[in-house]
Amino acid sequence: MKIIFIGSSAFGVPTLKALAGQSRHPLIGVITQPDSKKGRGLKEVAVSPVKKEALKHKVEIWQPKSINDPAFIRQLDDKDPELIIVAAYGQKLGKEMLDLPPYGCLNIHPSLLPKYRGSAPVNYAILKGDAETGVSIIRMSEKMDAGFVIRQASVKIKDGETAPELEARLAEESAAIIAGLLDGMERGGLEETPQDESEATFAPKLKKTDGEIDWSRPAREIINRIRAMQPWPGAYTWLKPQGKAPVKVDITQARLNSDEGGKSGRPARTPPGGGPGRIIEINNNGIIISCGDEQKLSIIGVKPAGGRALTAREFANGYRLKTGDVLGKET
């Protein structure tokens, strides 16, 4: 089969590598998003991770502004593709595109569909505290992420794992699955199972406000948000130093507090007037914060807006934090 791969983000790179290494099923081209401008004055050119990888394999690359442009589809038709594989591209394929190759279009989705349809399935799996997620290979249909399932694989979510870390593991799992599917697809012997629409859940595109920490929530839930919101929008909170404007702070790492205490070895106790978001103790292991379920978490790493990443101790010293200070909503 002659294959075209469509993708943009780093999630698709392992699959692209696997396809480029195939001998029986030639990769005849790659479609990715157009280059963009970045940096001061928009003078730098940013290319997608998929394009960077495709250049290494000297495969033809197309970067249409709209993948459903009729002239572009005619251009692809001249190449006689037999199968299209899509992974995290960023544009929806229309019916004409879906009908182009005789073996159809496959999509690689990083969840166990019909769970977490949408653009942020990895983030939502962590955010919701799931113990496992996985990869689904589906035959694409006009309805987003709703096609028949061809193959699935479950993956355990590791304790403390962030969204980028989990996505990288799912990307490798996807590549292994796709490499094993191609011969069976050519023979037409793969079973396809319809999704149960009654069990469908959704993982919509993340918004900046999704990253704001609500300290009245349970400690475990807050830690899940910190893990899930990396690298964007980041999990953030606000600090109001005495007599100064509020400072936005990204919390990059945190863990449940074991109540082992600081240098004294005594359990950290909520000071008088305590409540969610209040600093209970500052020690060499982190900044201990009270949460809504009366549990505590330790902030390990932070990144003030516009600043560099800091350890909790560096942050506490630099901003002169003290027991009793409160993190929370901008005021």
Secondary structure by P-SEA (a helix, b strand, c coil): cbbbbbbccccaaaaaaaaaacccccccbbbbcccccccccccbbbbcaaaaaaaaaccccccccccccaaaaaaaaaacccbbbbccccccccccccccccccbbbbbcccccccccccaaaaaaaacccccbbbbbccccccccccccbbbbbbbcccccaaaaaaaaaaaaaaaaaacaaaaaaccbbbbbcccccbbbbcccccccccccccccaaaaaaaaaaaccccccbbbbbcccccbbbbbbcccccccccccccccccccccccccccccccccccbbbbccccbbbbbcbbbccccccccaaaaaaaacccccccccccc
